[in-house]
Amino acid sequence: VGGAFGFWEEAEEHVALSLLPGTVLSDPPVGLGQSRGDTEVDNWDWALYGQATLDVTDWASLTGGVRYTQEKKELSRMLQQPVAEPPVGDPLPVDFRGREVFDAWTPMASLALFAPDDWLDRTVLDHLMGYFSYSQGFRGGGFNGGARTSAPITLDAFDPEFITSYEWGLKTIGFEHHATVNFSVFLSEREDQQVPQLFQADVGVVQLTDVLVRNAAQSTEKGFEVETSLRPFDGLLATASAGYLDAEYDDFPGAQNSITGKTFNRKGERFAFLPEWQTHVGLQYSRDVALGGPDWLDGTFTPRIDWSWQSETTNWAPEITELHQSDFNIVDLRLAYDCDGDKSGVAFFVKNLTDTE
């Protein structure tokens, strides 16, 4: 397989803010004027990629691939404050245009091993595959075009992010295709990870909050996922999955406390927005129904219930305790009727049955 990819975008935003309108002694009162922010973005990227699989034997295959990516990020940002005069400040505190081009070669390789049929004949398994994969990923750098303050750091470019991933797993089908179990273990190492941060910016005598993308020097993610499905008899389907993720910064110097503004190293902290555990269980039963009318009205009635749970989560930063999300459960219900041939149907469903907040 081989191919090419291309993407380009242009965007602009213009925001104006009237300051204390109607409060200055004039006729008519005009206030302190109007500040204006103008932002323009011009980005493109393109890539060439190729991948091939070689069947080494009838029970082993080797896959290799590589991708070349080039990205251009360009930002123009101007902040105008017409009434600002010394000693208040520069009437153009931000007049910036930046352009950066990033590129990278990212390879991948994987090995898949299939259990021969004569092995499986002695077990309850219909299919067994083990695999190992290695890959590198790349995310281009850029600029904080959404910044709202004139702090100098808002004009700094952030660096590209690189990730190296390893995964090992098993995929199985058994009991005459009535059961599946898949399991994987993974490890990912990131360099210059791009992290959105709440940032305290001193602008004159005022301290303002902004959201900026910063680079964490190094971080590691490791964990596992397991999922299974069971069809013990016709109509009944049970599914379950669980995932564990240990994701933390190995080194994040120069990070800022989102409340005090002091800089420190977030080494050892977990990633924000990511729970450590996520689980899900689903159960449904499908039953054929004959309504006694036209044949096309006959169909299948399927009630289903889903339960999911995730562990506690830190949003933005652990020092902002008001944004800490405790663990929670969600229950969903669904009742569906599908006409024969699946050409029409109707469903009633309830999301978050227990009204969890």
Secondary structure as GFF3:
##gff-version 3
##sequence-region A 1 357
A	DSSP	beta_strand	2	18	.	.	.	ID=ss1
A	DSSP	beta_strand	34	57	.	.	.	ID=ss2
A	DSSP	beta_strand	60	80	.	.	.	ID=ss3
A	DSSP	beta_strand	94	114	.	.	.	ID=ss4
A	DSSP	alpha_helix	117	120	.	.	.	ID=ss5
A	DSSP	beta_strand	125	139	.	.	.	ID=ss6
A	DSSP	three_ten_helix	152	155	.	.	.	ID=ss7
A	DSSP	beta_strand	161	174	.	.	.	ID=ss8
A	DSSP	beta_strand	179	203	.	.	.	ID=ss9
A	DSSP	beta_strand	206	230	.	.	.	ID=ss10
A	DSSP	beta_strand	236	251	.	.	.	ID=ss11
A	DSSP	beta_strand	255	256	.	.	.	ID=ss12
A	DSSP	beta_strand	263	264	.	.	.	ID=ss13
A	DSSP	beta_strand	277	285	.	.	.	ID=ss14
A	DSSP	beta_strand	287	289	.	.	.	ID=ss15
A	DSSP	three_ten_helix	295	297	.	.	.	ID=ss16
A	DSSP	beta_strand	299	310	.	.	.	ID=ss17
A	DSSP	three_ten_helix	321	323	.	.	.	ID=ss18
A	DSSP	beta_strand	328	339	.	.	.	ID=ss19
A	DSSP	three_ten_helix	340	342	.	.	.	ID=ss20
A	DSSP	beta_strand	345	350	.	.	.	ID=ss21
###
